[in-house]
Amino acid sequence: MDRNDFAAFAREMRLKYQDEIVRVMQDLVRIPTENTPPTGNEKAGQVYVTDYLHGLGLDVDMYEPTAVAELESHPYYWPGRDYTDRPNVSTVLPGTGGGRSLLLTGQMDTVALGENAWSVEPFGGEIRDGRLYGLGSVDMKGAMGAMLVLVRALVEQGIRLGGSLSYESVVDEEEAGVNSTIAGRLRHGTMDAAIIPEVTGLQVYPAARGALITDVLFTNHDTTWLDVGTGGEAQVDVVQQIGLVLTHLDDLRASRRSHPVPALYQSYPDPMPVQVTKIYAGGWGSQVPIAVPPDGKLELIAQTLPGERREDVLGEVQDWLDDLVRLHPTAFATRPELHFRRRWMVPTSMAADHALVTALVGSTEMATGRKPDVLGAPYPCDLFALQHIFGMPGVIFGPAGGNAHAADEYVELDSVFAFWESLLAFVMRWCEAEVSRSG
């Protein structure tokens, strides 16, 4: 079969398996699998994946990441996570020989539900106006469920692949986890290429941003404070310090934007954002005393581009903070501290004209009638574990959706179906399929 035949077959199979795709996506969304470091709740979702694959007659490797002997001594291992009852899941369709191998790998964990106010049940899998809603629906249970059904279609339709195809579901990707992705490659080795189905809106991303994620800690513990209402004044005011940091954040942003921007990121209005994602000082509500906060903190994320090093980005953040302290010496009698609870997410990239990219672009164009853009991902993820650590070609490719990490997260059904059709045609082309129809 040539690429036109693969595309026609994939379109036919999309119609055949469309209802099953929706069912599996809903099943996964309805299983809570929140990541709450150092622990997580992914096991029930991984059991579902294991049972589904067993139902296809496939062998499945279900293992806790720390069962991989080399993981905890690996230079990129990030300590402090607990993987008890948090298994990875992997299976493989062995190739007949001669084709290129491919890894389909993604995450089972979602961010924590938190205090976001949802208008739909976050674990309901409700479908409304062509969207499937739920925590993790676009990040990335929609795509992970669709890829499960893709494996089913390959098995049931008697499609023999020249190169091996592996399906992998890992835990603890959120919150800069990545250990489990590393464990998967240590346990099962590299393949000729990989696809991670983060949300891309059917664009193809051969690069991903990195991130320096730091807590900025403010304290007045070295000063004497008087109760609220006594007329006394504090020498250090953490609320004032937080305000000054926020006020001068544009100075750090301007410094970051002064750097050269790789081609894959030049179309973004802000190629390397600096964002504050959490702020805390004193608590809230009637159960918290009315008092001047004794300390405060904010979470600062400086996103980075391929080629940047941690020490350089950290130095830039420290220089900005030093300048701020010098500019406001009275307010910053106590210098804020930087504290790192999460790993350095390495920015990563590979050639935009790699055969993996061009083949996936071609299959997607035939499935959708539109040539996808090739860009750098506007977020960090575990792609660097494949490209940077293991030297493995990999891209990010997934459906469209919205509100990831927020209330009313959704994935667009038509985009999922287009993703599935494009991916099936690509798998058959990349792995050099032979079709012997059996159902």
C-alpha positions in Angstrom: 0.0 0.0 0.0 1.2 3.5 -0.8 0.6 6.6 1.3 -2.7 7.3 -0.5 -3.9 3.8 0.4 -2.9 4.3 4.0 -4.9 7.5 4.1 -8.0 6.0 2.6 -7.7 3.0 5.0 -7.3 5.3 8.0 -10.4 7.3 7.0 -12.4 4.1 6.8 -11.2 2.9 10.1 -11.9 6.2 11.8 -15.6 5.8 11.0 -15.5 2.2 12.2 -13.8 3.0 15.6 -15.2 6.5 16.3 -17.7 5.4 18.9 -15.1 3.2 20.7 -12.7 6.2 20.8 -15.3 8.3 22.6 -16.1 5.5 25.0 -12.5 4.9 26.0 -11.8 8.6 26.4 -14.9 9.0 28.7 -13.8 5.9 30.7 -10.4 7.4 31.3 -11.7 10.9 32.2 -14.0 9.3 34.7 -11.1 7.7 36.6 -9.4 10.2 38.9 -5.6 10.0 38.4 -4.4 13.2 40.1 -0.7 13.9 40.6 -0.1 15.3 44.1 3.6 15.2 44.7 5.3 13.4 46.2 2.5 10.9 45.7 -0.1 10.3 43.0 -3.3 8.4 42.3 -2.7 7.0 38.8 -3.0 3.3 39.5 -6.7 2.8 38.6 -6.2 4.5 35.2 -3.2 2.3 34.6 -5.2 -0.8 35.5 -7.8 0.2 32.9 -5.1 0.5 30.2 -3.6 -2.8 31.2 -6.9 -4.6 31.1 -7.8 -3.0 27.7 -4.5 -4.2 26.2 -4.8 -7.7 27.8 -8.3 -7.8 26.1 -6.5 -7.5 22.8 -4.3 -10.5 23.6 -1.2 -8.4 24.2 1.5 -8.9 26.7 1.7 -5.9 29.1 4.6 -4.7 31.3 3.2 -3.0 34.4 5.9 -1.8 36.8 6.7 0.8 39.3 9.4 3.2 38.0 11.7 2.6 40.9 11.7 -1.1 40.1 14.1 -0.1 37.3 17.5 -0.6 39.0 19.3 2.1 37.1 16.7 4.9 37.7 17.7 6.3 41.1 21.3 6.5 40.2 20.6 8.1 36.8 22.0 11.7 36.6 18.6 13.1 35.5 16.7 11.3 38.3 14.8 13.9 40.5 14.6 12.6 44.1 11.7 13.0 46.5 8.9 11.3 44.6 7.1 8.3 45.9 6.1 5.7 43.3 4.4 3.2 45.5 1.3 1.9 43.6 2.1 4.2 40.7 3.0 1.9 37.9 4.0 2.6 34.3 2.3 0.5 31.6 3.9 -0.6 28.3 3.1 -3.0 25.5 4.6 -3.7 22.1 3.3 -4.9 18.7 6.4 -6.7 17.4 7.4 -5.9 13.9 7.9 -8.4 11.2 11.2 -6.8 10.2 12.4 -4.1 7.8 10.3 -1.2 9.1 11.1 1.6 11.5 10.0 1.3 15.1 7.8 3.8 16.9 6.9 4.7 20.4 3.6 6.2 21.4 4.1 7.5 24.9 2.1 9.8 27.1 1.0 10.3 30.7 -1.8 9.0 32.8 -1.5 11.6 35.6 -3.4 14.9 35.6 -2.8 18.0 37.7 -4.6 18.1 41.0 -8.3 19.3 40.9 -7.5 22.1 43.3 -10.1 24.8 44.0 -11.1 25.6 40.5 -14.9 26.1 40.1 -16.1 23.8 37.4 -19.5 24.2 35.6 -19.5 20.5 34.7 -18.5 17.4 36.7 -14.7 17.2 36.5 -14.8 13.4 36.3 -18.0 13.1 34.4 -16.7 12.9 30.8 -19.7 15.0 29.7 -20.0 15.8 26.0 -21.4 19.2 25.0 -21.3 21.0 21.7 -18.7 18.7 20.3 -16.4 18.9 23.3 -15.6 16.2 25.9 -15.1 17.9 29.3 -13.2 16.6 32.3 -9.9 16.9 34.2 -7.1 15.7 32.0 -9.4 15.5 28.9 -6.9 17.4 26.7 -3.9 16.8 28.9 -3.9 14.1 27.8 -6.5 11.4 28.4 -8.3 12.1 25.1 -5.3 11.4 23.0 -4.1 8.5 25.3 -7.6 6.9 24.9 -7.6 7.4 21.2 -4.1 5.8 20.9 -5.4 2.8 22.8 -8.1 2.4 20.2 -5.5 2.8 17.5 -3.7 -0.2 18.9 -7.0 -2.1 18.9 -7.6 -1.3 15.3 -4.2 -2.5 14.3 -4.7 -5.8 16.1 -8.3 -6.4 15.0 -7.7 -5.4 11.4 -4.8 -7.8 11.0 -2.3 -5.0 10.1 1.2 -6.3 10.3 3.9 -3.7 10.8 7.5 -4.1 9.6 8.8 -2.0 12.6 7.7 -2.6 16.1 5.1 -0.3 17.7 5.0 0.4 21.4 2.3 2.0 23.5 3.4 3.4 26.8 1.4 5.2 29.6 3.6 6.8 32.3 2.9 8.3 35.7 4.2 11.5 37.3 4.7 13.7 34.2 3.0 16.7 35.7 4.7 18.9 38.3 8.0 18.4 36.4 8.1 14.7 37.2 9.7 13.0 34.2 11.4 10.2 36.2 8.9 7.7 34.8 9.6 8.6 31.2 13.3 8.1 31.9 12.5 4.7 33.6 10.6 3.6 30.5 13.6 4.1 28.2 16.0 2.5 30.7 13.7 -0.5 30.9 12.7 -0.9 27.3 15.4 0.9 25.3 15.1 3.4 22.5 13.2 3.2 19.3 13.5 4.9 15.9 11.0 7.6 16.8 8.5 8.7 19.4 5.2 10.7 19.5 4.0 12.4 22.7 0.3 13.4 22.3 0.2 16.7 24.2 -2.3 19.3 22.9 -1.0 20.8 19.7 -4.2 21.5 17.7 -2.8 19.0 15.1 0.3 21.1 14.6 3.7 19.2 14.8 6.1 20.2 17.5 9.7 18.9 17.2 10.8 21.2 20.0 9.7 22.1 23.5 10.4 24.9 25.9 12.2 24.3 29.1 11.4 25.9 32.4 13.2 27.2 35.5 10.5 26.8 38.3 11.3 28.5 41.6 9.6 29.5 44.8 10.5 33.0 45.8 10.3 33.1 49.7 9.7 36.3 51.7 10.1 36.4 55.5 10.1 38.9 58.3 11.2 36.5 60.9 14.2 38.6 61.8 12.1 41.6 62.8 9.8 42.5 65.7 6.2 42.9 64.8 3.3 44.5 66.7 -0.3 43.3 66.5 -2.7 44.8 64.0 -4.3 47.9 65.4 -1.5 48.8 67.9 -0.1 51.6 65.7 3.3 49.9 65.3 5.0 49.5 62.0 7.1 46.6 60.8 10.6 47.0 59.5 10.0 44.3 56.8 6.6 44.0 55.0 6.4 40.8 53.0 3.3 42.0 51.2 5.2 45.1 50.1 8.0 42.9 48.9 5.7 40.7 46.9 4.1 43.8 45.3 7.5 45.1 44.3 8.5 41.8 42.7 5.3 41.9 40.7 5.7 45.5 39.8 9.3 44.9 38.5 8.5 41.6 36.7 8.5 43.3 33.4 12.2 44.1 33.9 13.0 40.3 34.0 10.7 39.8 31.0 12.6 42.4 29.0 15.9 40.8 29.9 14.7 37.4 28.8 13.3 38.8 25.5 16.7 40.3 24.6 18.1 36.8 23.7 18.2 35.3 20.2 15.1 33.3 19.4 15.3 30.0 17.4 13.3 29.8 14.2 10.7 27.4 15.6 9.7 30.1 18.2 9.9 33.3 16.2 6.2 33.3 15.4 5.2 33.6 19.1 4.5 37.1 20.5 6.3 36.1 23.7 8.8 33.4 22.9 10.0 33.0 26.5 7.3 33.9 29.0 8.0 34.7 32.7 4.9 33.9 34.7 3.8 34.0 38.3 1.5 31.0 38.9 0.9 31.1 42.6 0.9 33.7 45.4 0.5 33.2 49.1 0.7 35.4 52.2 -1.1 34.8 55.5 -4.0 32.6 54.4 -7.6 33.4 53.9 -11.0 33.1 55.5 -12.6 33.5 58.9 -10.5 30.6 60.3 -7.4 32.6 59.8 -6.6 35.4 62.3 -6.5 39.0 61.1 -2.7 39.7 61.3 0.1 41.0 59.2 1.6 38.0 57.3 4.8 36.8 58.8 5.9 35.3 55.5 4.9 34.9 51.9 5.9 33.2 48.7 5.2 33.1 45.0 5.9 30.5 42.3 7.8 31.9 39.4 8.3 30.2 36.1 10.8 31.4 33.5 10.2 29.4 30.3 13.3 28.8 28.3 14.2 28.1 24.7 16.4 25.4 23.1 20.1 26.1 23.6 19.7 27.8 27.0 21.5 26.5 30.1 20.1 26.3 33.6 23.1 28.2 35.1 22.6 31.1 32.6 18.8 31.4 33.2 19.3 31.1 37.0 22.0 33.8 36.9 19.6 36.1 35.0 16.9 35.6 37.6 19.3 36.2 40.5 20.7 39.3 38.8 17.2 40.7 38.4 16.4 40.0 42.1 19.7 41.6 43.2 18.9 44.7 41.2 15.5 44.9 42.8 16.9 44.6 46.3 19.5 47.3 45.6 16.7 49.6 44.2 14.6 49.1 47.3 17.0 48.6 50.2 14.5 49.6 52.9 11.8 47.3 51.7 14.2 44.4 51.2 16.1 44.5 54.5 15.7 40.7 54.3 16.5 39.4 50.9 14.0 36.9 49.4 15.3 33.4 48.9 15.0 31.2 45.8 13.9 27.6 46.5 13.6 24.8 44.0 11.0 22.1 44.5 11.0 21.0 40.9 13.6 20.0 38.4 15.1 22.1 35.7 13.0 21.3 32.6 15.5 21.1 29.8 14.5 23.0 26.6 14.9 20.6 23.6 14.7 20.6 19.8 15.5 18.5 16.8 15.6 19.3 13.1 12.4 20.5 11.6 13.1 18.6 8.4 13.7 15.3 10.1 12.0 12.3 8.3 9.7 11.9 11.4 8.4 15.4 11.0 7.9 15.4 7.3 6.2 12.0 7.3 3.8 13.1 10.1 3.1 16.4 8.3 2.3 14.6 5.1 -0.1 12.1 6.8 -1.9 14.9 8.7 -2.3 16.9 5.5 -3.8 14.0 3.7 -6.2 13.3 6.6 -7.3 16.9 7.2 -6.7 18.7 3.9 -4.5 21.2 5.6 -0.8 21.2 6.0 0.1 21.6 9.7 2.5 24.1 11.0 5.8 22.9 12.4 6.5 24.9 15.5 8.2 24.7 18.9 5.8 23.7 21.7 4.7 26.7 23.8 5.2 24.7 27.0 7.7 22.4 28.7 7.2 18.6 28.9 9.1 15.3 29.0 10.1 15.5 25.3 13.6 16.3 26.5 13.9 12.9 28.2 13.7 11.3 24.7 15.6 13.8 22.6 18.2 15.2 25.1 18.8 12.2 27.4 18.4 9.3 25.1 19.1 10.8 21.7 15.8 9.6 20.3 13.9 11.5 17.6 10.6 12.6 19.0 7.8 15.1 18.3 4.7 16.3 20.1 1.5 15.8 18.2 -2.1 15.9 19.6 -5.6 17.2 19.2 -7.1 20.6 20.0 -8.8 21.6 23.3 -8.7 24.1 26.0 -8.4 25.0 29.7 -5.6 22.6 30.5 -4.8 22.8 34.2 -7.9 24.8 34.7 -11.7 24.5 35.2 -13.8 23.1 32.4 -10.9 21.5 30.6 -12.1 20.0 27.3 -10.9 18.2 24.2 -12.5 18.8 20.8 -14.0 15.5 19.4 -13.6 16.3 15.7 -9.9 17.1 16.4 -9.5 13.8 18.2 -10.9 12.0 15.3 -8.6 13.9 12.9 -5.7 13.1 15.2 -6.5 9.4 15.2 -6.9 9.2 11.4 -3.7 11.1 10.8 -1.8 9.0 13.4 -3.0 5.7 12.0 -2.0 6.7 8.5 1.4 7.8 9.8 2.0 4.6 11.8 1.3 2.5 8.8 3.6 4.5 6.7 6.4 4.9 9.2 6.4 1.2 10.3 5.8 0.0 6.8 2.5 -1.8 7.2 1.1 -4.8 5.5 -2.7 -5.2 5.6 -4.4 -8.6 5.9 -7.9 -7.6 6.7 -9.6 -9.8 9.4 -12.5 -7.8 10.7 
